[in-house]
Structures are given as structure tokens and as C-alpha cells.
Amino acid sequence: MVPPPPGEESQIILLPPGWQSYLSPQGRRYYVNTTTNETTWERPSSPSGIPASPGPHRSSLPPTVNGYHAAGTPAHPPETAHMSVRKSTGDSQNLGSSSPGKKQNKENTITINCVTFPHPDTMPEQQLLKPTEWSYCDYFWADKKDPQGNGTMAGFELLLQKQLKGKQMQKEMSEFIRERIKIEEEYAKNLAKLSQNSLAAQEEGSLGEAWAQVKKSLADEAEVHLKFSAKLHSEVEKPLMNFRENFKKDMKKCEHHITDLRKQLASRHAAVEKARKALTERQRDLEIKTQQLEIKLSNKTEEDIKKARRKSTQAGDDLMRCVDLYNQAQSKWFEEMVTTTLELERLEAERVEMIRQHLCQYTQLRHETDMFNQSTVEPVDQLLRKVDPAKDRELWVREHKTGNIRPVDMEI
């Protein structure tokens, strides 16, 4: 098989009946016989006198975005070799070698944990689904080594762990606010108790009035802190605790769904490798029998070649079917991964925004509490400014005086 002559792609191609022309992802033209399923780089000019053995028709998984390979796209370049029997007066034709399509596919893709990715040397950069956004759907396709060195962790599992960690952080924030509420309640209780203390209750005058207002302000402040603790419970702690009550169950369902798709993908990949091995064995058997035919012609050998060719063709068809099923499974996994990772991204943004709003509510309540606390001491300030020792003395003397006659000296 040789590449087409330069400029052939731009010409109108007239092919024999049953042949169709396609372009490979690398831009090379190849030809498919829709009757025999034979594929070749060479442009067919007339029906071949010696039949060629057909094989699989499509290369597996052309790279597109982040390891996704769309199933059901137009035919791809030949996956494996298609052999032709040629007699020569020297060495026999080398049969069963891989076609250029297979070689290019092996060079352009790598398979990691049953998922096919573009080879980093041939395609170091890919178009992102959401450029400049650092989106989950672009950066978690491959598996990551476990930090403890005990294996690998799927990128999707890493995202799930972040979601569950976020839920745990949300729960701990709620517990933190609950402790803050307890402090407020205890503080309010102590303030109320202190406001009822009888110490210095006998202070008189304007200073006594100011002192009484100080104790009353403690009771008012206790009421402010009780209201603050109640609002913290209803407007901050409770929403944080109850946000997405079934979140863990939903994440488990999501994890099981993606895990099942990965298992199906692994199963399809194993089937592809098994079919590929079977095809290689059939091609080797056909090559051996063809060499035997060149050495010694016999009807039996020719019949064996026909059987071997049929088996090789069947193995090629099986490989093509397995590759198609793998492509479909990987396509389904890709679609679900994109949809699910974008949903996880939305959920995380929603969680962060929810917590931000409730923490803003916390600070707002704090400001209001401080303002109300200030209002409880304003009457105290007003009374303290009115404290007048002279006036207090006058009032006290008027109430408690015993007489205004001063003593005089005794006479002899």
C-alpha cells in the first residue's frame, strides 16, 4: 500500500463499482470496497484478478477533545492490514503487515486504564470545552496517582471527594455557629442574672439613678444577645445544616453511574484487545498458508487459503464490531462525564455562594447586635452626664438634716 499521488485529493475520483473514497483524520485518502469490506491506500482501477482479504475497516478512536472519540463518524483509515497474494520469482510477498493507518493510530494515541487519549508527543494541546474557565469538564479525564503510592484515582472520583469534603466543611461551619450560639445564650443568661444583683443598690441621688440604669442596661443587653442567638440559629446555623440534606446519597448514585460506565468501557476495551489478537493469529495463519502455496501448489492448499481468508475476514469484522462498541461506550462515558462534571461544578459554585450569603448574614446580625448594645448604654451616658454632686448633697441634706444652729463658746 502506498499513499496517493500528490494532488489526487483535489481531483474528481472515478472509481469502479462498489468502491468509495474517504479521507483519514491525517488528510490521506483511502478506498473502501463496500461489497468485500476491503480497504486500501491504492486507488483501485479495475476489479482485481486475485482477491484481497478484507479486514477491519476503521481505526479505533481518532482523538478529538480530552480523550473523546466520537462513535459513528464517517469511515476511518484501515485499522489492520489487508493482504494480497502476489507471486514473484524471488522472496515471497510479506503478508500480514500493518497498514499505515494502524501505525499512525498507534503513534497518535495511547490507552490509559482502558481510555484512549491522544499521544502527548503528537498532540500536546487540545481544544478545551470551556477555555479560560478552568472548568471541571476539561481537566479531570485522566487518572491520578494516589499520594500514598497505592494505585491510581480516577479524575471523577477526585471531583466527588471535593464535593463530599465541601459538604463536610459546610457541616462543620454549622457546628461552629452552634457553638457561637451557645456562647451568646450563656452570656445573655449571665448578664440577666447580674442585672438582678443588689450590690450598690443603696446609692442615692443622680449617681444612684445612673447606677440603676447601668444594671438595667445589662438586662437590655441580655435581651439583645438572646435575640442575636435566636437569629443565628434560624438564619445561619439551620440553613447551613439543612442545605442539600440528601447530598451524599445523590453523590453515591452519581458515582455508581459513572463507575458502571467505566466498567463497561473496560469490558469493551478487553473485547477489542481479544479481537485484535484473534485477527493477528488469523493473519499469521493466512500468511503461512500463502507461503505454502508458493512453494507447492495444490487444490488442498488453495482451499485452506480460502478458509483462512474467510476466517481472517471474520476476525476483521469482529474487531471492527468490538471497536464500534468500544467507541459507543467511550462516547457515552464522555457525554456523561461532561454533563456530570459541569453539574458538579454548578453545585460547588452554588454551595460556595450559599455559604457566602449566610456568613454575610452573620456579620450583618453582628453589626445589628453591636448597634443595639450601644443603644442600651446611651441612657447610662445621659444620666452620667447629669450627675451633680452639689445637687445630690443639697437633696440629701434637705432630707436628712438635723438642725442648722451651730454651737457657741461656753461662758464663765
Number of C-alpha atoms within 10 A of each C-alpha: 13 11 13 14 10 7 7 12 16 7 7 7 11 12 14 13 11 12 18 17 18 16 15 17 15 12 9 15 20 26 23 24 18 12 10 15 20 22 29 26 20 14 23 17 9 9 10 9 6 9 14 19 24 27 30 28 26 24 23 27 24 25 21 14 17 21 23 22 23 19 19 11 9 10 17 20 31 28 27 28 27 26 27 18 18 13 13 9 6 6 9 14 16 13 19 21 15 15 20 19 25 19 14 14 22 16 13 17 21 16 13 10 13 17 21 22 23 26 18 12 10 10 13 8 12 14 10 15 16 11 9 7 9 11 15 22 22 19 13 19 19 18 17 14 13 11 9 7 7 8 10 14 14 18 17 23 16 14 16 19 13 14 20 15 12 15 21 12 12 21 16 14 18 21 16 12 20 18 13 16 21 12 14 21 20 15 16 24 16 14 20 20 13 16 20 12 10 9 10 10 12 10 13 16 18 18 18 18 17 22 20 18 22 21 21 20 23 22 21 21 25 25 19 21 25 19 17 20 23 16 17 23 18 11 16 23 26 16 16 25 16 12 15 12 11 9 12 14 10 11 16 11 11 15 16 11 13 18 16 12 19 20 13 17 24 18 14 22 24 15 19 22 14 15 21 22 14 19 26 20 15 22 28 17 18 25 23 15 20 28 18 15 19 18 10 9 11 12 9 10 17 15 12 17 20 17 13 22 25 17 20 27 24 18 24 29 19 21 28 23 18 22 26 21 20 27 24 18 23 28 20 18 22 22 13 16 19 18 13 18 20 16 14 21 17 12 13 16 11 12 19 12 12 16 18 12 12 17 18 13 16 19 11 12 19 15 12 14 18 15 12 16 19 13 14 20 17 14 16 20 13 12 17 18 12 13 16 12 12 9 12 16 13 13 14 13 11 10 9 9 10 8 6 6 6 5 6 6 5 5 4 3
